Amino acid sequence: MGTVSPRAVLRFENWTLEPDVEPDSEPVTYAMQCAVDEETSPASEDWVAPQDWVLKHCGKHPSHHTYREIITRPWRAWRRP
């Protein structure tokens, strides 16, 4: 058996990244998270439901004043010609 020498093929390609707006893409979802106890609302395609959750949560926990919005947005990467 002969000697095997390593070989590499390199090719530079341009890639781009963009929000996935194709008809079959996952939906954009919204949720809210309490910054005090890190409890999180259910995710929803409508931003009103997570905001309603915040109002109920701070009603139960009057000292919890700060929240984070969590947006899950599908993205796609593709090679540009």
Distance bins in CASP14 RR format, pairs under 12 A and 6 or more apart:
PFRMAT RR
TARGET T0000
AUTHOR 0000-0000-0000
RMODE 2
METHOD distances of the structure
MODEL  1
11 79 0 0 0 0 0 1 0 0 0 0 0
12 79 0 0 0 0 0 1 0 0 0 0 0
12 80 0 0 0 0 0 1 0 0 0 0 0
13 77 0 0 0 0 0 1 0 0 0 0 0
13 78 0 0 0 0 0 1 0 0 0 0 0
13 79 1 0 1 0 0 0 0 0 0 0 0
13 80 0 0 0 0 1 0 0 0 0 0 0
13 81 0 0 0 0 1 0 0 0 0 0 0
14 77 0 0 0 0 0 1 0 0 0 0 0
14 78 0 0 0 0 1 0 0 0 0 0 0
14 79 1 0 0 1 0 0 0 0 0 0 0
14 80 1 0 1 0 0 0 0 0 0 0 0
14 81 0 0 0 0 1 0 0 0 0 0 0
15 76 0 0 0 0 0 1 0 0 0 0 0
15 77 1 0 1 0 0 0 0 0 0 0 0
15 78 1 0 0 1 0 0 0 0 0 0 0
15 79 1 0 1 0 0 0 0 0 0 0 0
15 80 1 0 0 1 0 0 0 0 0 0 0
15 81 0 0 0 0 0 1 0 0 0 0 0
16 75 0 0 0 0 0 1 0 0 0 0 0
16 76 0 0 0 0 1 0 0 0 0 0 0
16 77 1 0 0 1 0 0 0 0 0 0 0
16 78 1 0 0 1 0 0 0 0 0 0 0
16 79 1 0 0 1 0 0 0 0 0 0 0
16 80 1 0 1 0 0 0 0 0 0 0 0
16 81 0 0 0 0 0 1 0 0 0 0 0
17 73 0 0 0 0 0 1 0 0 0 0 0
17 74 0 0 0 0 0 1 0 0 0 0 0
17 75 1 0 1 0 0 0 0 0 0 0 0
17 76 1 0 0 1 0 0 0 0 0 0 0
17 77 1 0 1 0 0 0 0 0 0 0 0
17 78 0 0 0 0 1 0 0 0 0 0 0
17 79 0 0 0 0 0 1 0 0 0 0 0
17 80 0 0 0 0 0 1 0 0 0 0 0
18 25 0 0 0 0 0 1 0 0 0 0 0
18 73 0 0 0 0 0 1 0 0 0 0 0
18 74 0 0 0 0 0 1 0 0 0 0 0
18 75 1 0 0 1 0 0 0 0 0 0 0
18 76 1 0 0 1 0 0 0 0 0 0 0
18 77 0 0 0 0 1 0 0 0 0 0 0
18 78 1 0 0 1 0 0 0 0 0 0 0
18 80 0 0 0 0 0 1 0 0 0 0 0
19 25 0 0 0 0 1 0 0 0 0 0 0
19 26 0 0 0 0 0 1 0 0 0 0 0
19 27 0 0 0 0 0 1 0 0 0 0 0
19 28 0 0 0 0 1 0 0 0 0 0 0
19 71 0 0 0 0 0 1 0 0 0 0 0
19 72 0 0 0 0 0 1 0 0 0 0 0
19 73 1 0 1 0 0 0 0 0 0 0 0
19 74 1 0 0 1 0 0 0 0 0 0 0
19 75 1 0 1 0 0 0 0 0 0 0 0
19 76 1 0 0 1 0 0 0 0 0 0 0
19 77 0 0 0 0 0 1 0 0 0 0 0
20 26 1 0 0 1 0 0 0 0 0 0 0
20 27 0 0 0 0 0 1 0 0 0 0 0
20 28 0 0 0 0 1 0 0 0 0 0 0
20 72 0 0 0 0 0 1 0 0 0 0 0
20 73 0 0 0 0 1 0 0 0 0 0 0
20 74 1 0 1 0 0 0 0 0 0 0 0
20 75 1 0 1 0 0 0 0 0 0 0 0
20 76 1 0 1 0 0 0 0 0 0 0 0
20 77 0 0 0 0 1 0 0 0 0 0 0
20 78 0 0 0 0 0 1 0 0 0 0 0
21 27 0 0 0 0 0 1 0 0 0 0 0
21 28 0 0 0 0 1 0 0 0 0 0 0
21 73 0 0 0 0 1 0 0 0 0 0 0
21 74 0 0 0 0 1 0 0 0 0 0 0
21 75 0 0 0 0 0 1 0 0 0 0 0
21 76 0 0 0 0 1 0 0 0 0 0 0
22 74 0 0 0 0 1 0 0 0 0 0 0
22 75 0 0 0 0 0 1 0 0 0 0 0
22 76 1 0 0 1 0 0 0 0 0 0 0
22 78 0 0 0 0 0 1 0 0 0 0 0
23 74 0 0 0 0 0 1 0 0 0 0 0
24 74 0 0 0 0 0 1 0 0 0 0 0
24 76 0 0 0 0 0 1 0 0 0 0 0
25 72 0 0 0 0 0 1 0 0 0 0 0
25 73 0 0 0 0 1 0 0 0 0 0 0
25 74 1 0 1 0 0 0 0 0 0 0 0
25 75 0 0 0 0 1 0 0 0 0 0 0
25 76 1 0 0 1 0 0 0 0 0 0 0
26 43 0 0 0 0 0 1 0 0 0 0 0
26 45 0 0 0 0 0 1 0 0 0 0 0
26 72 1 0 0 1 0 0 0 0 0 0 0
26 73 0 0 0 0 1 0 0 0 0 0 0
26 74 1 0 1 0 0 0 0 0 0 0 0
26 75 0 0 0 0 0 1 0 0 0 0 0
26 76 0 0 0 0 0 1 0 0 0 0 0
27 43 0 0 0 0 1 0 0 0 0 0 0
27 44 0 0 0 0 1 0 0 0 0 0 0
27 45 1 0 1 0 0 0 0 0 0 0 0
27 46 0 0 0 0 0 1 0 0 0 0 0
27 71 0 0 0 0 0 1 0 0 0 0 0
27 72 0 0 0 0 1 0 0 0 0 0 0
27 73 0 0 0 0 1 0 0 0 0 0 0
27 74 1 0 0 1 0 0 0 0 0 0 0
28 43 0 0 0 0 0 1 0 0 0 0 0
28 44 0 0 0 0 0 1 0 0 0 0 0
28 45 1 0 0 1 0 0 0 0 0 0 0
28 46 0 0 0 0 0 1 0 0 0 0 0
28 47 0 0 0 0 1 0 0 0 0 0 0
28 70 0 0 0 0 0 1 0 0 0 0 0
28 71 1 0 0 1 0 0 0 0 0 0 0
28 72 1 0 0 1 0 0 0 0 0 0 0
28 73 1 0 1 0 0 0 0 0 0 0 0
28 74 1 0 0 1 0 0 0 0 0 0 0
28 75 0 0 0 0 0 1 0 0 0 0 0
29 40 0 0 0 0 0 1 0 0 0 0 0
29 41 0 0 0 0 0 1 0 0 0 0 0
29 42 0 0 0 0 1 0 0 0 0 0 0
29 43 1 0 1 0 0 0 0 0 0 0 0
29 44 1 0 0 1 0 0 0 0 0 0 0
29 45 1 0 1 0 0 0 0 0 0 0 0
29 46 0 0 0 0 1 0 0 0 0 0 0
29 47 0 0 0 0 1 0 0 0 0 0 0
29 49 0 0 0 0 0 1 0 0 0 0 0
29 50 0 0 0 0 1 0 0 0 0 0 0
29 69 0 0 0 0 0 1 0 0 0 0 0
29 70 0 0 0 0 1 0 0 0 0 0 0
29 71 1 0 0 1 0 0 0 0 0 0 0
29 72 1 0 1 0 0 0 0 0 0 0 0
29 73 0 0 0 0 1 0 0 0 0 0 0
29 74 0 0 0 0 1 0 0 0 0 0 0
30 40 0 0 0 0 0 1 0 0 0 0 0
30 41 0 0 0 0 1 0 0 0 0 0 0
30 42 0 0 0 0 0 1 0 0 0 0 0
30 43 1 0 0 1 0 0 0 0 0 0 0
30 44 1 0 1 0 0 0 0 0 0 0 0
30 45 1 0 0 1 0 0 0 0 0 0 0
30 46 1 0 0 1 0 0 0 0 0 0 0
30 47 1 0 1 0 0 0 0 0 0 0 0
30 48 0 0 0 0 1 0 0 0 0 0 0
30 49 1 0 0 1 0 0 0 0 0 0 0
30 50 1 0 1 0 0 0 0 0 0 0 0
30 51 0 0 0 0 1 0 0 0 0 0 0
30 52 0 0 0 0 0 1 0 0 0 0 0
30 53 0 0 0 0 0 1 0 0 0 0 0
30 54 0 0 0 0 0 1 0 0 0 0 0
30 67 0 0 0 0 0 1 0 0 0 0 0
30 68 0 0 0 0 0 1 0 0 0 0 0
30 69 1 0 0 1 0 0 0 0 0 0 0
30 70 1 0 0 1 0 0 0 0 0 0 0
30 71 1 0 1 0 0 0 0 0 0 0 0
30 72 1 0 0 1 0 0 0 0 0 0 0
30 73 0 0 0 0 1 0 0 0 0 0 0
31 38 0 0 0 0 0 1 0 0 0 0 0
31 39 0 0 0 0 0 1 0 0 0 0 0
31 40 1 0 1 0 0 0 0 0 0 0 0
31 41 1 0 1 0 0 0 0 0 0 0 0
31 42 1 0 0 1 0 0 0 0 0 0 0
31 43 1 0 1 0 0 0 0 0 0 0 0
31 44 1 0 0 1 0 0 0 0 0 0 0
31 45 0 0 0 0 0 1 0 0 0 0 0
31 46 0 0 0 0 0 1 0 0 0 0 0
31 47 0 0 0 0 1 0 0 0 0 0 0
31 49 0 0 0 0 1 0 0 0 0 0 0
31 50 1 0 1 0 0 0 0 0 0 0 0
31 51 0 0 0 0 0 1 0 0 0 0 0
31 53 0 0 0 0 1 0 0 0 0 0 0
31 54 0 0 0 0 0 1 0 0 0 0 0
31 67 0 0 0 0 0 1 0 0 0 0 0
31 68 0 0 0 0 1 0 0 0 0 0 0
31 69 1 0 0 1 0 0 0 0 0 0 0
31 70 1 0 1 0 0 0 0 0 0 0 0
31 71 0 0 0 0 1 0 0 0 0 0 0
31 72 1 0 0 1 0 0 0 0 0 0 0
32 38 0 0 0 0 0 1 0 0 0 0 0
32 39 0 0 0 0 1 0 0 0 0 0 0
32 40 1 0 0 1 0 0 0 0 0 0 0
32 41 1 0 1 0 0 0 0 0 0 0 0
32 42 0 0 0 0 1 0 0 0 0 0 0
32 43 0 0 0 0 1 0 0 0 0 0 0
32 44 0 0 0 0 1 0 0 0 0 0 0
32 47 0 0 0 0 1 0 0 0 0 0 0
32 48 0 0 0 0 0 1 0 0 0 0 0
32 49 0 0 0 0 1 0 0 0 0 0 0
32 50 1 0 1 0 0 0 0 0 0 0 0
32 51 1 0 0 1 0 0 0 0 0 0 0
32 52 0 0 0 0 1 0 0 0 0 0 0
32 53 1 0 1 0 0 0 0 0 0 0 0
32 54 1 0 1 0 0 0 0 0 0 0 0
32 55 0 0 0 0 1 0 0 0 0 0 0
32 56 0 0 0 0 0 1 0 0 0 0 0
32 57 0 0 0 0 1 0 0 0 0 0 0
32 58 0 0 0 0 0 1 0 0 0 0 0
32 64 0 0 0 0 0 1 0 0 0 0 0
32 66 0 0 0 0 0 1 0 0 0 0 0
32 67 1 0 1 0 0 0 0 0 0 0 0
32 68 1 0 0 1 0 0 0 0 0 0 0
32 69 1 0 1 0 0 0 0 0 0 0 0
32 70 1 0 0 1 0 0 0 0 0 0 0
32 71 0 0 0 0 0 1 0 0 0 0 0
33 39 1 0 0 1 0 0 0 0 0 0 0
33 40 1 0 1 0 0 0 0 0 0 0 0
33 41 1 0 0 1 0 0 0 0 0 0 0
33 42 0 0 0 0 0 1 0 0 0 0 0
33 43 0 0 0 0 0 1 0 0 0 0 0
33 50 0 0 0 0 1 0 0 0 0 0 0
33 53 0 0 0 0 1 0 0 0 0 0 0
33 54 0 0 0 0 1 0 0 0 0 0 0
33 57 0 0 0 0 1 0 0 0 0 0 0
33 64 0 0 0 0 0 1 0 0 0 0 0
33 66 0 0 0 0 1 0 0 0 0 0 0
33 67 1 0 0 1 0 0 0 0 0 0 0
33 68 1 0 1 0 0 0 0 0 0 0 0
33 69 0 0 0 0 1 0 0 0 0 0 0
33 70 1 0 1 0 0 0 0 0 0 0 0
33 71 0 0 0 0 0 1 0 0 0 0 0
34 40 1 0 0 1 0 0 0 0 0 0 0
34 41 0 0 0 0 1 0 0 0 0 0 0
34 50 0 0 0 0 0 1 0 0 0 0 0
34 53 0 0 0 0 1 0 0 0 0 0 0
34 54 1 0 0 1 0 0 0 0 0 0 0
34 55 0 0 0 0 0 1 0 0 0 0 0
34 56 0 0 0 0 0 1 0 0 0 0 0
34 57 1 0 1 0 0 0 0 0 0 0 0
34 58 0 0 0 0 1 0 0 0 0 0 0
34 59 0 0 0 0 0 1 0 0 0 0 0
34 60 0 0 0 0 0 1 0 0 0 0 0
34 61 1 0 0 1 0 0 0 0 0 0 0
34 63 0 0 0 0 0 1 0 0 0 0 0
34 64 1 0 1 0 0 0 0 0 0 0 0
34 65 0 0 0 0 1 0 0 0 0 0 0
34 66 1 0 0 1 0 0 0 0 0 0 0
34 67 1 0 1 0 0 0 0 0 0 0 0
34 68 0 0 0 0 1 0 0 0 0 0 0
34 69 0 0 0 0 0 1 0 0 0 0 0
34 70 0 0 0 0 0 1 0 0 0 0 0
35 54 0 0 0 0 0 1 0 0 0 0 0
35 57 0 0 0 0 0 1 0 0 0 0 0
35 58 0 0 0 0 0 1 0 0 0 0 0
35 61 0 0 0 0 0 1 0 0 0 0 0
35 63 0 0 0 0 0 1 0 0 0 0 0
35 64 1 0 0 1 0 0 0 0 0 0 0
35 65 0 0 0 0 1 0 0 0 0 0 0
35 66 1 0 1 0 0 0 0 0 0 0 0
35 67 1 0 0 1 0 0 0 0 0 0 0
35 68 1 0 1 0 0 0 0 0 0 0 0
35 69 0 0 0 0 0 1 0 0 0 0 0
35 70 0 0 0 0 0 1 0 0 0 0 0
36 54 0 0 0 0 0 1 0 0 0 0 0
36 57 0 0 0 0 1 0 0 0 0 0 0
36 58 0 0 0 0 1 0 0 0 0 0 0
36 60 0 0 0 0 0 1 0 0 0 0 0
36 61 1 0 0 1 0 0 0 0 0 0 0
36 62 0 0 0 0 0 1 0 0 0 0 0
36 63 1 0 0 1 0 0 0 0 0 0 0
36 64 1 0 1 0 0 0 0 0 0 0 0
36 65 1 0 0 1 0 0 0 0 0 0 0
36 66 1 0 0 1 0 0 0 0 0 0 0
36 67 0 0 0 0 1 0 0 0 0 0 0
36 68 0 0 0 0 0 1 0 0 0 0 0
37 57 0 0 0 0 1 0 0 0 0 0 0
37 58 0 0 0 0 0 1 0 0 0 0 0
37 60 0 0 0 0 0 1 0 0 0 0 0
37 61 1 0 0 1 0 0 0 0 0 0 0
37 63 0 0 0 0 0 1 0 0 0 0 0
37 64 1 0 0 1 0 0 0 0 0 0 0
37 66 0 0 0 0 0 1 0 0 0 0 0
37 67 0 0 0 0 0 1 0 0 0 0 0
38 57 0 0 0 0 0 1 0 0 0 0 0
38 64 0 0 0 0 0 1 0 0 0 0 0
38 66 0 0 0 0 0 1 0 0 0 0 0
38 67 0 0 0 0 0 1 0 0 0 0 0
38 68 0 0 0 0 1 0 0 0 0 0 0
38 70 0 0 0 0 0 1 0 0 0 0 0
39 50 0 0 0 0 0 1 0 0 0 0 0
39 53 0 0 0 0 1 0 0 0 0 0 0
39 54 0 0 0 0 0 1 0 0 0 0 0
39 56 0 0 0 0 0 1 0 0 0 0 0
39 57 1 0 0 1 0 0 0 0 0 0 0
39 58 0 0 0 0 0 1 0 0 0 0 0
39 60 0 0 0 0 1 0 0 0 0 0 0
39 61 0 0 0 0 1 0 0 0 0 0 0
39 64 0 0 0 0 1 0 0 0 0 0 0
39 67 0 0 0 0 1 0 0 0 0 0 0
39 68 0 0 0 0 0 1 0 0 0 0 0
40 50 0 0 0 0 1 0 0 0 0 0 0
40 53 0 0 0 0 1 0 0 0 0 0 0
40 54 0 0 0 0 0 1 0 0 0 0 0
40 57 0 0 0 0 1 0 0 0 0 0 0
40 67 0 0 0 0 1 0 0 0 0 0 0
40 68 0 0 0 0 1 0 0 0 0 0 0
40 69 0 0 0 0 0 1 0 0 0 0 0
40 70 1 0 0 1 0 0 0 0 0 0 0
40 72 0 0 0 0 0 1 0 0 0 0 0
41 47 0 0 0 0 0 1 0 0 0 0 0
41 48 0 0 0 0 0 1 0 0 0 0 0
41 49 1 0 0 1 0 0 0 0 0 0 0
41 50 1 0 1 0 0 0 0 0 0 0 0
41 51 0 0 0 0 1 0 0 0 0 0 0
41 52 0 0 0 0 1 0 0 0 0 0 0
41 53 1 1 0 0 0 0 0 0 0 0 0
41 54 1 0 0 1 0 0 0 0 0 0 0
41 55 0 0 0 0 0 1 0 0 0 0 0
41 56 0 0 0 0 1 0 0 0 0 0 0
41 57 1 0 0 1 0 0 0 0 0 0 0
41 58 0 0 0 0 0 1 0 0 0 0 0
41 67 0 0 0 0 1 0 0 0 0 0 0
41 68 0 0 0 0 0 1 0 0 0 0 0
41 69 0 0 0 0 1 0 0 0 0 0 0
41 70 0 0 0 0 1 0 0 0 0 0 0
42 49 1 0 0 1 0 0 0 0 0 0 0
42 50 1 0 0 1 0 0 0 0 0 0 0
42 52 0 0 0 0 0 1 0 0 0 0 0
42 53 1 0 0 1 0 0 0 0 0 0 0
42 56 0 0 0 0 0 1 0 0 0 0 0
42 70 0 0 0 0 0 1 0 0 0 0 0
43 49 0 0 0 0 1 0 0 0 0 0 0
43 50 1 0 0 1 0 0 0 0 0 0 0
43 53 0 0 0 0 0 1 0 0 0 0 0
43 69 0 0 0 0 0 1 0 0 0 0 0
43 70 1 0 0 1 0 0 0 0 0 0 0
43 71 0 0 0 0 1 0 0 0 0 0 0
43 72 1 0 0 1 0 0 0 0 0 0 0
43 73 0 0 0 0 0 1 0 0 0 0 0
44 50 1 0 1 0 0 0 0 0 0 0 0
44 51 0 0 0 0 1 0 0 0 0 0 0
44 52 0 0 0 0 1 0 0 0 0 0 0
44 53 0 0 0 0 1 0 0 0 0 0 0
44 69 0 0 0 0 0 1 0 0 0 0 0
44 70 0 0 0 0 0 1 0 0 0 0 0
44 71 0 0 0 0 0 1 0 0 0 0 0
44 72 0 0 0 0 0 1 0 0 0 0 0
45 71 0 0 0 0 0 1 0 0 0 0 0
45 72 0 0 0 0 0 1 0 0 0 0 0
45 73 0 0 0 0 0 1 0 0 0 0 0
46 52 0 0 0 0 1 0 0 0 0 0 0
46 53 0 0 0 0 0 1 0 0 0 0 0
47 53 0 0 0 0 0 1 0 0 0 0 0
47 54 0 0 0 0 0 1 0 0 0 0 0
47 69 0 0 0 0 1 0 0 0 0 0 0
47 70 0 0 0 0 0 1 0 0 0 0 0
47 71 0 0 0 0 1 0 0 0 0 0 0
48 54 0 0 0 0 0 1 0 0 0 0 0
48 55 0 0 0 0 0 1 0 0 0 0 0
49 55 0 0 0 0 0 1 0 0 0 0 0
49 56 0 0 0 0 0 1 0 0 0 0 0
50 56 0 0 0 0 0 1 0 0 0 0 0
50 57 0 0 0 0 0 1 0 0 0 0 0
50 67 0 0 0 0 1 0 0 0 0 0 0
50 68 0 0 0 0 0 1 0 0 0 0 0
50 69 1 0 0 1 0 0 0 0 0 0 0
50 70 0 0 0 0 1 0 0 0 0 0 0
50 71 0 0 0 0 0 1 0 0 0 0 0
50 72 0 0 0 0 0 1 0 0 0 0 0
51 57 0 0 0 0 0 1 0 0 0 0 0
51 58 0 0 0 0 0 1 0 0 0 0 0
51 67 0 0 0 0 1 0 0 0 0 0 0
51 69 0 0 0 0 1 0 0 0 0 0 0
52 58 0 0 0 0 0 1 0 0 0 0 0
52 59 0 0 0 0 0 1 0 0 0 0 0
53 59 0 0 0 0 0 1 0 0 0 0 0
53 60 0 0 0 0 0 1 0 0 0 0 0
53 64 0 0 0 0 0 1 0 0 0 0 0
53 67 0 0 0 0 1 0 0 0 0 0 0
53 69 0 0 0 0 0 1 0 0 0 0 0
53 70 0 0 0 0 0 1 0 0 0 0 0
54 60 0 0 0 0 0 1 0 0 0 0 0
54 61 0 0 0 0 0 1 0 0 0 0 0
54 64 0 0 0 0 1 0 0 0 0 0 0
54 65 0 0 0 0 0 1 0 0 0 0 0
54 66 0 0 0 0 0 1 0 0 0 0 0
54 67 1 0 1 0 0 0 0 0 0 0 0
54 68 0 0 0 0 0 1 0 0 0 0 0
54 69 0 0 0 0 1 0 0 0 0 0 0
54 70 0 0 0 0 0 1 0 0 0 0 0
55 61 0 0 0 0 0 1 0 0 0 0 0
55 62 0 0 0 0 0 1 0 0 0 0 0
55 64 0 0 0 0 0 1 0 0 0 0 0
55 67 0 0 0 0 0 1 0 0 0 0 0
56 64 0 0 0 0 0 1 0 0 0 0 0
57 63 0 0 0 0 0 1 0 0 0 0 0
57 64 1 0 0 1 0 0 0 0 0 0 0
57 65 0 0 0 0 0 1 0 0 0 0 0
57 66 0 0 0 0 0 1 0 0 0 0 0
57 67 0 0 0 0 1 0 0 0 0 0 0
58 64 1 0 1 0 0 0 0 0 0 0 0
58 65 1 0 0 1 0 0 0 0 0 0 0
58 66 0 0 0 0 1 0 0 0 0 0 0
58 67 0 0 0 0 1 0 0 0 0 0 0
59 65 0 0 0 0 0 1 0 0 0 0 0
61 67 0 0 0 0 0 1 0 0 0 0 0
END
